[in-house]
């Protein structure tokens, strides 16, 4: 898999990118593992929330696509922000 674009339902700096479903997390983990480039879509309303199942951390993401309201702290953690 060359490039994968994913969405998350929650992001917390300590918990990473999370979803509410264990099956969803397993699927997204597999996609992240196989992709050569991971693009994560994240809007600011998801930041600071945490759901039960983590599927990725910021270091797993190559490009972060946001809504223009993402904090400098999170931007600095990402390799590339759009």
C-alpha positions, 0 to 999 in steps of 0.5 A: 500500500503506497499511501493511506488517508485516515480519519480519527474520532479523537486525538490526545497527546498521550493516547494518540489517535483513537476510535471507539471500536476495537475492530476499527482500531485493529483495521486502522492499525493494519493500514498504518503498518502497511502504508508507506505514507500515512495521511491523517485528517484531524479537526480541532474538535477531536483534540483533547478527547480520548476513546478506548482504542488507539490505532496510531501515534503522531510519529506514525503520521507523515502528513497531518491535515487539519482545519486551521485551528490545530495548536502549535504544540501539535503542529510541532509534533507532526512531520508535515501539516496541511 
